[in-house]
Amino acid sequence: GNSVTQMEGPVTLSEEAFLTINCTYTATGYPSLFWYVQYPGEGLQLLLKATKADDKGSNKGFEATYRKETTSFHLEKGSVQVSDSAVYFCALSDLSDNYGQNFVFGPGTRLSVLP
Amino acid sequence: DVKVTQSSRYLVKRTGEKVFLECVQDMDHENMFWYRQDPGLGLRLIYFSYDVKMKEKGDIPEGYSVSREKKERFSLILESASTNQTSMYLCASSLSGLAGVGKYFGPGTRLTVT
């Protein structure tokens, strides 16, 4: 079945540091890939997505590129802020997922940004 | 913007009580979902619905039921709450047939059963 693996957290960075959160996936088809962010006490928000190989999703300074050859979708940001402190989830969905019932989430990576 | 709202942010109930969690979405999405989120266990799908009055079990349906009488509203019911149902409950919605669209989540309800 499909699966998503994320780097272990927590990740602690100083403000303005470069961020990378690794995500790799296993899928039988050609999945769409997503990053979600969860701020403390909140639900998940869709941060960015990519639907085919070499697509780059971007939002709020975050970027991730769909790499089919390495089955990866790493999240990056050039300069993090304290307000980026949250838990980040990588996720995938494929075309067999008619209703979204097989949406697969990674375990989440907690990011703490210190001033 | 898609809006998914949940009836309560925080809820405290006693063991054995019947608990209703309500979710409403305003974007005419066909699919709606209930997840629970627990530390170390991630997000687990309880139930989903792909149309009015249609429901399907997810990975952990035991102890829960759902109701979808209107397209925009999806309710999660704990028939007899137990302490192991203390958790964060997240509702989500999505369009059908478009794997690339993604899901939209509500703010969550943190339920404590004492």
Chai-1 contact restraints between the chains, C-beta under 6 A:
chainA,res_idxA,chainB,res_idxB,connection_type,confidence,min_distance_angstrom,max_distance_angstrom,comment,restraint_id
A,S32,B,A99,contact,1.0,0.0,6.0,A-B,restraint_1
A,S32,B,G100,contact,1.0,0.0,6.0,A-B,restraint_2
A,F34,B,G102,contact,1.0,0.0,6.0,A-B,restraint_3
A,E42,B,P107,contact,1.0,0.0,6.0,A-B,restraint_4
A,G43,B,L90,contact,1.0,0.0,6.0,A-B,restraint_5
A,G43,B,F105,contact,1.0,0.0,6.0,A-B,restraint_6
A,G43,B,G106,contact,1.0,0.0,6.0,A-B,restraint_7
A,G43,B,P107,contact,1.0,0.0,6.0,A-B,restraint_8
A,G43,B,G108,contact,1.0,0.0,6.0,A-B,restraint_9
A,L44,B,F105,contact,1.0,0.0,6.0,A-B,restraint_10
A,L46,B,G102,contact,1.0,0.0,6.0,A-B,restraint_11
A,K49,B,G102,contact,1.0,0.0,6.0,A-B,restraint_12
A,T51,B,G100,contact,1.0,0.0,6.0,A-B,restraint_13
A,S93,B,A99,contact,1.0,0.0,6.0,A-B,restraint_14
A,D94,B,A99,contact,1.0,0.0,6.0,A-B,restraint_15
A,L95,B,A99,contact,1.0,0.0,6.0,A-B,restraint_16
A,D97,B,A99,contact,1.0,0.0,6.0,A-B,restraint_17
A,Y99,B,N31,contact,1.0,0.0,6.0,A-B,restraint_18
A,Y99,B,Y50,contact,1.0,0.0,6.0,A-B,restraint_19
A,G100,B,N31,contact,1.0,0.0,6.0,A-B,restraint_20
A,G100,B,S94,contact,1.0,0.0,6.0,A-B,restraint_21
A,G100,B,K103,contact,1.0,0.0,6.0,A-B,restraint_22
A,Q101,B,F48,contact,1.0,0.0,6.0,A-B,restraint_23
A,F105,B,G42,contact,1.0,0.0,6.0,A-B,restraint_24
A,F105,B,L43,contact,1.0,0.0,6.0,A-B,restraint_25
A,P107,B,G42,contact,1.0,0.0,6.0,A-B,restraint_26
